Amino acid sequence: PPPPPAAAPAAAPAAAPSADAAPVAEGPRETRVKMTRIRQKTAERLKESQEITASLTTFNEVDMTAIIEMRKKYGDAFLKKHGVKLGFMSPFVAAACRAITEMPAVNAVIDGNEIVYRDYIDVSVAVSSPKGLVVPVLRSADKMGLADIEKEIIKLGTKAKEGKLTV
């Protein structure tokens, strides 16, 4: 099978867009690669197996010591500089983005007989609403720093509590 497209080299940081600015695509945001017949059949069988057999969910433990220490050491300065607390979610989102950047196939989806490699990283994060948990999307999370991630999660959480999230 053809390899996924290489991750684009990191660009120099651009000026931050205004809060009301709509994201502008700078080029194709997806690369489509036709699957071979054997890969199509494998995908079909995996999906069939997923639908008709019992599945096991596993949990992995993570050593949080470094993140806890980082929050203790830099938490007050982070709050003073950015106006938001340094939480646990922003390091998780940043780590997920890094992993996806290094292994772009993880961010791919199958659409019919094609594999669609996404040239962007959107991350869903659960937030509380009056009707229970909802899972809005942090768009282009790979372009955000920890403070931006924390602010966006707070913004989405506030919208969820006020019933103002849109699809």
N, C-alpha and C positions, 0 to 999 in steps of 0.2 A: 504494500500500500504506500501511496505517496506520503511523505512526512508532512506534518502540519506546517503552516507558514511560520517563518522565523519571527520571533518577537521583534518589534520595531525598536531601534536604539532609543534610549531615553533622550527626550528633547529638552532643550533648555526651558526652564519655567517661563510661562507666558504671563502676561498681566491677568489678574483675576477678573473674570467677567462679572458684570453687575448681577445682583440677585435676581433680577427680572429677565435677564437675557436667556433666550432659549438656546440649548446646545446646538452647535453648528457642526455638521459632519464635514471633516476635511477630506474625505475620500471614502472608498468602500469600507464598510464596517464589518463585512463578512467575506469569507472566502469559501466557495463551494467546491467540493471535490467529489466526483462521481465514485461510488463504491464499486468494487469488483463484485461479480456474482457470488463468489464465496463469502465475501464480507457481508453482503446483503443477507444471505442465508443465515450466517452466524448471528447477525443482529436480530433477524426474525425469530430464530430459535431462542435466543436469550430473552427477548421480550415475551415470547410465549411461556417460557419457563417461569418468568417473573409473575405472570398472570395466573398460572395454574398450580404453583407449588407454594408451600409455606416458606416464608422468608425469616431469616434470623437477623436481628439488629444487634450490633455490637457497640460497646462504648469503650473509648480509649481514655485512659487517665493522662493528664498533662501536668507536668511540673510547673506550677505557677510562681515559683520562688522568684525568678528574675523579674517577672511583671509586677509582683507585689513589691519587690525592692525598688523598682523603677518608679512606681507610684508613690512610695514613701519618700524617696529621694527628690523627685522632681514635681510631685503633685502640687505643692503650693506655688511654685514658680510658674507651672503650666497654667494654673487657675488665674494667677495674676496677669500673665501675658495674654491668654486667649479668652478669658471670661467663662470658661467651662472646665469642669473637673476632668481629669485624666481617668477614664474608666477602663474596664476590661475589654469592651467590645472593639475599640479602635485598634489595639494591637492584634486582636484576632482577625479583623477585617484586613489590616495591612499584611499580616502573614499569609492569609488566603490569597490576596492579590499577588504577592510575591511568588507563591507556589504556582499559581495559574500562569504567571508570566514565564516561569521556567518550564512549565509543562502545559502548553496551550491546548493540547488535546483534551485536558480535563474540562475546559470551558466550551467544548464543541457539543453539538447536538446532531441527531440524525433527522433528516427531513426527506422522507420518501427514499430515494436511492442515492442520496447525497449526504456527505458529512459536511456540516456547516461549522467552519472554524470562525469564532467570533473574534474580531479585532478590538474588542472592548471588554471591560470587566465590570459587570453590574453585580452587586451583592445584596441579597435579601436579608433583612434583619427583623426579628420579631419585636414588636412593641405592643404595649398594653392599650386596649381601648375599652370603653364601657361594655361592649358586647363580647369581650375576650381578646385573645391575641390576634393581631393581624401582622402581615409580613410585607411591608412596603420595600421598595428597592432603592438602594444607594446607587445612583447612576455614575458610571465612570469612577468607581471607587479607587481604582489604581492611580488616579490622578490626584487623589486627596492625601493630605497629611493627617496625622492623628487628630489635630484640633478640628480640621474640617469634617472628619468622620464623626467626631463627638457632637459637633454642632448640628450636623445633618440628622443624626439619630434623635437628638432632642427636638429638632424641628418636626420630624416625622411623628415622633411620639406625641407632641402637642397637637398636631393635626388629627391624629388618631383619637385622642381624648375628646377633641371638639367635634368629631364626626366630619372632618373636612378633607380626608384623604380622597384623592381621585384616582381613577384607573388610568 
